[in-house]
Amino acid sequence: MNLLLLGPEDFRSAQLARIDGRRYRHLVEVLRAEPGRALRVGLLGGLLGEARVVAQTSEYIDLAVQLSETPPPPASITLLLALPRPKALRRIVQGITACGIKRLVLFNTARVDKSYWQSPLLEPAALHQQLLLGLEQARDTLLPEVLLRPRFRPFVEDDLPGLSANCLRIVAHPDSALPCPCNIAAPVTLAIGPEGGFIPFEIELLESQDFQAVHLGPRALRVETVVPALLGRLLKL
Amino acid sequence: MNLLLLGPEDFRSAQLARIDGRRYRHLVEVLRAEPGRALRVGLLGGLLGEARVVAQTSEYIDLAVQLSETPPPPASITLLLALPRPKALRRIVQGITACGIKRLVLFNTARVDKSYWQSPLLEPAALHQQLLLGLEQARDTLLPEVLLRPRFRPFVEDDLPGLSANCLRIVAHPDSALPCPCNIAAPVTLAIGPEGGFIPFEIELLESQDFQAVHLGPRALRVETVVPALLGRLLKL
């Protein structure tokens, strides 16, 4: 936890927040918080700043909070990701959030195992928890929007034009002859398929929506590797 | 397993290999191998090709092997990585191998927990197993070399000049004002610190060896995310 995220409900007055539960235990047991100690904090959806421990009991900590800095700028990338296997989903969602992605669409394809859509990790509260962990990691306060699209064709035909308006549209596809570009200043909508790849019909449908297929070299990579590799490549620094 | 890796000891004649043990069970239980079935194979350190199941018992499978293709070209990046926590090491070593890195140096810094050096994952047989899994993932046959350097200063002063000769030398450091470059055709030696970052003395020592500090944006990322992000960015496609 590189950042303690606060919500409006934590505040007892304009600059005094009270923390209990999971965050209290983390503060005491891992970060060794004690009266006088300063912590980096952020208001969910708002500013970053510093807090000082002003009181501590066996159940809660009171913090004097000063919020002053804006969170880091979002990555201007919308990520469309074929739903990964549940074992990988948690880490991937955290990593994507930490990278500054503010819109993530998890969608279905022919090679996504149907059982993946039953994962309890897709429930809103479980996803929210992973998003918070990603924000805490990256010292950010702005929650990404996560959309679930369990039907490929309506997603591409009906949602994608709006989701990718005014964006460079690219789809990662190992068979493409075009290398993935890098350091892109324009907004990007990036589509990444399942580990078995898109089927030809899916690539054709994406191409009909002006998505350009690009490759990241000749190697078959796990989705945990390919997602940060493509984001790191596309990111405008 | 996207590739079945064979060793010279698997061959009973020039083109006939016999597979038992872990790989036999994977072939039968996961890949549903049966007589007549074709598989992608590679000879460790050698060529890629195809094999056909010509006999199957309850203990082994015999394969008729045709090797003809060269493995994918190596990434021309030497990766110097502060030893990660053991929980992350396994996935990171697999991912680095899959990305085509052929020389990985795991080194110590002030913010690497000393206990990490006791991890059983650092034993040669355990590391070798992770390297094989990375090669199988990426359909490659060329094992990376892995060097362990538990003392920072002798590593930087004595080993680094040779390891980074004729390379672009860069070190990932969030405080740098210089963005990480991308799509680099020249050989690169890339140094990545621990999650807490390098201490100033360490950055100065690396800079004294002509390493240039670069950043990947304002966000604090986990090592599992930052390693593929930097590799994906630097890779020449």
Interface residues (C-beta under 8 A of the other chain):
Chain A: N2 P72 P73 R91 Q94 G95 A98 C99 G100 Q137 A138 R139 D140 P179 C180 C182 N183 H215 L216 G217 P218 R219 A220 L221 R222 E224 T225 V226 V227 P228 A229 L230 L231 G232 R233 L235 L237
Chain B: N2 P72 P73 R91 Q94 G95 A98 C99 G100 Q137 A138 R139 D140 P179 C180 C182 N183 H215 L216 G217 P218 R219 A220 L221 R222 E224 T225 V226 V227 P228 A229 L230 L231 G232 R233 L235 L237
